[in-house]
Amino acid sequence: MAGIEIDDTTADELQALADAAGLPLDTYLAQVAQEKRHERALNEGAAIFRQVTSDPETIAAFDAEYGAPAPAHTAPRAA
């Protein structure tokens, strides 16, 4: 790996993972990096979603702009 120094044990483990995936090491590492970027983006998006949906002022502004959702109609259940 050009410009990156890692110990032999880690290099061997990475190579074993790449081999198990049937990929050259550089391709495997690029795939892992892409998966980690995607994972980070999902985590950031989830955190933002939680923040926005827990803020009553944001919810009220959304409802004022787009209309609140209609109440859910449920059928009466027999006892």
Helices and strands as residue ranges (DSSP letters): H 8-21, H 25-53, H 56-66
